[in-house]
Amino acid sequence: MLPEVLLATVPLEHVLILGAILFAIGLYLALSKRNAIGVLMGIELMLNAVNVTLLAFSRYVVSPRPLDGQVFAIFVITVAAGEAAVALALAVAIYRHRETVNIDEIDVLRW
């Protein structure tokens, strides 16, 4: 565990900038990739960026309930795990049927 002095030296703005950069990278990946796995990786990166900002606000903003950020981060992690499981199962099923995971070539409504 890091000492309390080291944790307090990083300002809130730096952590929020890190979260914004991670979110922007994830958004770029989700919108620019043609591969379904790449899109899923971008979505996961965006969810992790949200977790970083939730934990930063939980750490630096004084509230009557100090564990709210951690509880929300746990919810986001469980939603991300469920999303990843369902999306990868869909990707495997589509690959077995279409033999591609390229989003441009997948037109599921016309099987």
Secondary structure, 3 states (H helix, E strand, C coil): CCCHHHHCCCCHHHHHHHHHHHHHHHHHHHHHCCEHHHHHHHHHHHHHHHHHHHHHHHHHCCCCCCCHHHHHHHHHHHHHHHHHHHHHHHHHHHHHHHCCCEHHHCCHHHC
